[in-house]
Structures are given as C-alpha cells and as structure tokens.
Amino acid sequence: MSYGPPSGPQNPGGYGPPPGGYPGGGYPGGGYPGGGYPGGQPGGQPPSNWLIPSILTTIFCCLPLGIVGIVFATQVNSKWTVGDYAGAEDSAKKAKMFTLIGAIGGFVVVALYILFVVIVGIGTATSDPYSTY
C-alpha cells in the first residue's frame, strides 16, 4: 500500500481541463453527449440576456415578473461561459418572456387605472352637487 501521489498523468495546478481534454471537445453539462455543442463552442456571441429591460420592468412596471426576469438574465452569461449553451439559450428565452409579460402587463394595469380615474372624474363632474340624501 502506498500513500504517495497517484500514478499516471496529473494536472499539477488542479485547474483547467483534465489531461487529454473532455470527450466531444466541449465542457461537461452542456446538454449534449460529450458536453457542450458537438465539436466545442459555437461561433458568435452569447444570446441577449435581457438584463437592462428586466431591471427597467422591475422598477417601472411589474416587480415580481421583473425580478424573475433578472434572475434568468443573470444566468445567461454564466451558463454560456461554462459551456452550457442550451441552458444559456433557455435562460435567455425565459428572461425575455418574463420581461415582456411584466412590461406589457404593467402598461395594461396603468392604462386601466387611468381609464378608471377618468370615468370616476367624469361621473363626479356630471353629478348634482346638491344631493338630497
């Protein structure tokens, strides 16, 4: 029995890919057999993360849906960096969906509120101020 270092190829720093690389050329957990996209990272930039619109939706329109949009938006770049390209695209789609639903829903609520105030204002303006109740 030996208590020394293990035999075989080693990665002395402990960082980076294992000796010989990952099977399939990608990173583990990429959603495809062998990790990542077949043949490694796809060309181009990561998908739009919708972070700025999510923040604006949170501030001006709909707090709950905006926060969910921010959570998914912050996952996009980190997933892309580790090689989970399918996960990054899925998070980008979810961030876009929650941001747009929150923004549109917020505008609809504001429009309905303004309509309500106008109707109540017209109703009080046309009513008899000297009621006999």
N, C-alpha and C positions, 0 to 999 in steps of 0.2 A: 504494500500500500504506500502510495506516495502523496505527500502533502504539498508538493511544488506546483508550479503553474501548469495549466493544462497543455497537453501536447497538440501539435497541429498549427494551422495558420491562425494568427491572432491579430486583433486590432488594438494596438497598444494604447491609443488615446481614448478608446471607447466611443468615439464619435464617428459619424459618417456611416455609409453603408457597410454591410458585412463584407469580408473578403470574397471577391467573386461577384459582388453585386446582387441585386434582387432578381428573382426569376421573372421574366417577362419585361424587364427594363424599367418598370415603374416602382412606385412605393407601395408598401402593404396597405390594405384597407381602401384601395381606390375604387372598389366596386366592380372590378373586372378580374378574371382569373390571372394570377401573376401580379396583381396590384397595378393601380393606375390605368392609363389607357394602354392599349396594345402598342408596344414599341416606345413607351415613355410618355413624356408630357406633350399634350397637343400644342400646336403653334398658336401664337396670339396671346392676347391679354385675358385675365380672368373676367368673368361676367360682371356686369354692373352690379354693385352691391346695394344700391338704393339707400345709402346711409343718410345723405343730406335730405332727400324727400321724406324719409321716415322721421327724422328729427323735426322737420317743419310740420309734418302731420301731427306729431305728438304735441307740439307747442300750440298750434293754431286750430286744430280740428278735433281730433279724437285721441285722447290719452291712452286708453287701453290698446287699441289696434296699432297706434303709433309705437308703443313700447314693444309689442310683439314684432313689428316690422324692424325695429332697431336690433332686437336680439338676432333675428335671421340675417340682417345685413352685416352684423359683425362676424358672423360665421363664414361668410363667403371667402374672404381673402385668406383666412387661416386654413380652411379646408383646401383651397387651391394650392397653398404653399406646401402642404404635406402630401399632396398628390391625390387627394380625394376630389377628382374633377366632377364626377357625377353628383357628389354631395354638395359641392360648391354651386353647381348649376341649380340644384334643387332648392338650396337656401336662397339663391337669388330670385327664383320664381316665387317662393313663399314671401320674401321680403317685398317684392313688387305687389303681390296680391293683397297683403295686409295693408300696405301703404295706400294703395289706390282705394280699397274699400273704406279705410278710415278717412281719407281725404274727401271722397265723394259723399260718404255718409255724413261727415261734418258739415259740408256745404248744404246738403239737403236739410239737416236739422236747423241750420242758421236761416235758410230761406223760409222754412215753415214757421219759425219763430217771428221773423219779420212780417210774414203774412198774417199771423195771429195778432201781432201788435197793431197792424194797420186796420184789421177788421174790428178789433175792440175799440180803436180810436175813432173809427167812423161810426160805430154804434153809439158811443158816448157823445159824439158831437151832434148826432141827429136826434138824440132822446130829449124829452121835455125836462128842463132843469128844475121845474117847479112841480114835482110829483106830489100826488095827494095821498100817498101811502101813509 
